[in-house]
Amino acid sequence: MISLRQLAWLSALIVPVSVAQTLTVYTYDSFVSEWGPGPQLETLFEAQCDCDLNFVGSADGVAMLNRLRLEGKKTQADVLLGLDNLILEQAKREQLVQPHGVDTSAVSAHLEWTDAEFVPFDYGYFAWVYDTTRITTPATSFESLIASDARIIYQDPRTSTPGFGLMVWINQLYPDSANHIWKGLAPLTETVSQGWWEGYSLFLNGGADYVLSYTTSPAYHILAESDQRYAAAPFSAGHIAQIEVAAISAQSQQPALASQFLSFLISPEAQAVIPTTNWMLPVIDGVALDPAFDGAAPERTLTVDPLQVLNEKTNWIRAWRSAVAQ
């Protein structure tokens, strides 16, 4: 029989074990791939949060949003990472996010960011990327692209944020004649991929002359592959920006930890990881960039109203489907 003294001694040996919180972050597959920013950011954040950062990947930002809708109140997501400025109003309207409480004063002034639910973590500009060994005179407008008879690949606007961005870009430039542009692009289109990586891979394998991507894409080939063949076609009428954002899920039971992660995303140490892993531009000033990124900022940019995008989305998709089906 154990005496009271022995019982007290055994009790003293029992040390409470603290269980680290798990922060579940929904994002897109390339973000959490071995070459993406996810692994490095996970190591950095876990070193300061005493938590387990759990990334859950989807094909694309649009796919992630669709997943969140389907899961509803049963979702395990604490953070949504990878939506963008063109679809964030949709997430707000559907009450999928909650206020973040993050001080975003460090965000570069030219982004003019004041949103209470979303925090930006990188940005870039949509562009048609081409191989300079195959295209010597790049298109400078959608009209000249159509006239060139080049083969193109872009992403489905219903399943891909770049594809959605292309749809917004065209409607921004041609509010009264977008259907004409879609019809002109239709015979040039080799394929409409579900996601960015699928389409870009086909392009790299010779599947088309142009692929919808970003002005920052050539920097990847220069720095990661020492290959200077690829360039982004500069459109004289302007390019639109994709600002990628993160938010706290409306269903998260640990908003304080989620808010800490969002603050971390715009810290100098996290932002330093973004350019050469996610191949986008940092959202804070003072991050050193390789000269390979020098051409990433277009001479002319276009302003987009997210509320207009939300209100016109259904009509724009219907017009696109009608044009490409003919």
N, C-alpha and C positions, 0 to 999 in steps of 0.2 A: 504494500500500500504506500502511495506517495504521501509524504508528510506535507503539512502546510508550508514549511520552510522550502522543501524541494519544489513545490508548486509555484511558489513565489519566484524562485530562482529560474525555473523554466519559462515563466511568463516574461521575465526580464530579457530573455534571449530573443523573444519574438519581436522583430522590428517591422512596423507597418511598411508595406511596399506601395509606393505611389505608382499609379498606372497613368502613363502619359496619355494625354488627350490625342485623339486622331482627328485631323482636319482633312476633310475630303474635298478635293478640288476637281471639278469637272472642267476639262479642257479638250484640245484637239490632239490627235495622235502625234503629229510631227513635233509638238511642243515637248512631249514626254519621251520622244525617241532618244537613243543613246547620243545622237549628235545635236539634239535640241537643247534648250535652256533648262528644261525640267530637272534633270539629275543634279546639275550644279546648284540651282536654286533650292532644291530640296536639302542638300547638304548645308548650305549657308543658313537657311531658315531654321532647320532643326537644331543647329548649334546655339540658337538664341531663344528658342521658344519652349524647350522641354516638351516637345510634342512629336507626333508621327504625322508627316505630311503624306497624304495618300492621293496620288494623281489618278484620275479615271479618264481615259481618252475616248474621244469620238472622232469620226472621220473629219468633221469640220465644225466650225462655229454654229452654222445653221443646224447641223445634225445634233449638236449638243443642246441647242434650244428646243428642238423637237423632242429630244429625250426627256428634258425637264418637264415639258408639257404633259407627256404621257405618264410620267411618274407622279405628277401632282404632289399632294401632301406626303406621299410615301418616299419622296426622294431622299437620298442620303447626302446630297450635295450641300456643302457649307459655302463653297465659293464657286462662282462661274467665271472662268478665265478664257477669253478668246472670242467673246462677242465683239461687235465693233460699233462705231458711231452711227452706222447706217441702219442698224437693227435694234439698238438699245431701247428706243421708244416703244418697240413692240413688247419687250420684256417688262417695261414699266407698266404698260397698259394692262398686261395680263397679271400684274402683281406678283411677279416671280422673284423680285429682289427687295431688299430693304436698305434704308440709309446706312452709309458706311462710317460716318463720323471721322473720316481721315482728313488730315491737313494736307491739301494738295497745292499749297503755295509754292512748292519746289518745282512743279510742272512748268515747263517753258512757257513764257508769256505768249508766244505766237500761236500756241494751241488754244488759248483763251478758254481754259477748262474750269467750269464751275459746277459740274454736275454733282448732286448730293447722293446718288445711288451708285455711280460708276467711277472707277479710278482708271486712268489710262496707263498702259505699261509699255507700249511701243507704237510706232506708226510708220507708214510708208505710202507710196503713191502707186495706183494701178497703172500698168503700162503693158504694151505689147513687146515682149522680149523676142529677139531674133538672133540668128547666127550670122555674123558679119562675113563669114566666108561664103555664104550662100546668098545673102541679101546685101548688095552694095549701096543701094539707094533706098533707105528705109521710108516707110510711110510717115507722113507728118499730119495726117488727119484720117478720120474714118472714110471719107470720100476717096482719098488716095489709096488707102488700104484696099477698098473694094475694087478700085480701078486696076490695081496691081495684079489681080488674079492669083495672089499668093494663097497658100493653104494655111488655115488657121485652126487652133484648138482653144476653146474656152470652157469654163465650168458652168454647170447648171445653176441658174439663179435661185432655184428652189431648194438646193441642197448644199450650196457652197457660198461662203462669204465673198470670195473674189468674183464668182459668177453673178452674185447679187450686185456687187460693186460695178461690174460692167453694165448691167441693166440701168443702174442709177446714173452712171457716167453718160451713157447714150441719151437718156431722157433729159439729163441736165443740159447737154449740148443741143439736142434737137427736140425740144418739147412738143413741137407740132409735126414732126416728121420722123419720129423714132422708128415707126413701122417701116419706112423706106430704108433706113439703115439696116435693120434686121433682115429685110428681104435681100439687100445687097450682100450681106455677110453669109447668108444661108448657103449659096452654092460654093463658097470658099471653105466651108466648115468641114474638116475631116472628122471631128467628133466633138461631142459635148460631154465632158467627163463629170462624174459626180463630185469629185473633190480636186483640190489644187494639185496634190502630189501625183495623182493618176494622170492628169493632163500634162503636167510638166515632164514627167518621165517619158511619156509618148513623144513629146517634142524633142527631148534629148536623144531619143533613139531614132530621130529622123522622120517622125510622123507628121511634121508640119513645118512651115517656114516661120510662123509666129505662134506664140502661146501667151495667153493672158496671165500676167504675173505682176511683178513690182519693179520699180526703178532701182531697188536695192538688189535684185537678183544677180546682176552681173558681178557685184562685189563678192558673192559667194564663190563664183567660178574663179575669180582672180586670186582670192586669198586661200581657198581650200584646195583648189586644183591647179593653180598657176596657169589658168586658161583664160585668155583675154578675147576669145572669139565672140562672146555674147554681149549684147547691148540692148538698151531699152529705147524704143522709138519715141522721139520727142514730138508730141502733138502740139501744134502751134496754138490751138484753141484752149489748151489747158488740160490738166489732169486732176482727178479728185483724190483726196487722202483717205486712207483707211486708218483709223485710230483704234487699235485693239484695246479692249477694256476688261476690267474684272469687277465683280460685284459680290455682295453677300447674298446668298440664297434666302428667300423669304422664309424658308423652312428650317434654317440653321438654328440649332439650339446652343451654339457657342459663338455668338456674334462678336464678342470681344477678341477671341483668338483669330477669327476671320478678319476683323479689322486690323489686327496686328500684321497679318500676312499682306493685306493690301498696302499698308504703310511700307512694309518691307519691299514691295515690288517697285516703289519709286525711290528707294534708297540708292545712293551711289554704288554700293557693292552689287546690288541686283541689276541695276541699269547697265553696269559695265559688262555684264554677262550677255545681254540681249543682242548687241549688233552682230557678233560673230557666231551666234548659235541659232537665233531666230531670224537673222538676216533682215532686220528692220532697224529703224532709227530710234534712239533713246528719247524719252519724253522729258528728261531734265537736262539742263545745261551743264557743261563742264566734263562730259564724258568724251574721252579721247577716241577719235575715229580714224581708221586707216584711210589714206588717200583714195583707196578703192571706192569709198563711199562718196567721193566728191561730186559725182554726177547724179546723186540720188534725189536732190531737190529740184523739181522742174522749174523752168523759168516762169511759168504761169500756172496757177492753181485755181480751182473752182470751189466756191462755197456751196455747201449742201445743207438744206433744211431737213433734219431728221423727221420732223412731224409731217412734212410734205411727203417724204418717202413712205412713211407709215400709211398715210391716207391714200396714196396712189399705188401702193404695192400690188394689190390685186389686179388693177387695170393694166399695169405694166407687164405683169406676168402673162395675163391673158393675151395681150398684144404680141408678146414675144412668141408664145406658143402658136398663135395664129400665123405669124410670119414664117416661122421655121417649118411649119407643117405643109406649106404650099409648095 
